[in-house]
Amino acid sequence: MSRRQLHDDWEDEDSSWDDAEGDDDGTMPCPYCKRPIYEDVPRCPYCERYILDEDASAPRKPWWIIVGFLLCFYVVYRWIRW
């Protein structure tokens, strides 16, 4: 076989490999970073954001809100107790 024939055979194999991949590989673009991710993952491995809102955990309240509530509760308690 000549080099040209080998090269042509290699190109034929390469193009058939691209056609076989197609769009049915189980991936979709991430809605945030647009990189391809698998359809069944709950979080994007690149940007680490949750795909569905229901998969994300509820955000924690800032500590200063909790401390402020407890401080107000203590002040009211001391005012009534006095």
Protein Blocks (a to p, Z undefined) as FASTA:
>chain_A
ZZklmmmmmmmmmmmmmmmnmmmnopacdfklopacdfkbcbdfklopafblklpccddd
dfklmmmmmmmmmmmmmmmmZZ
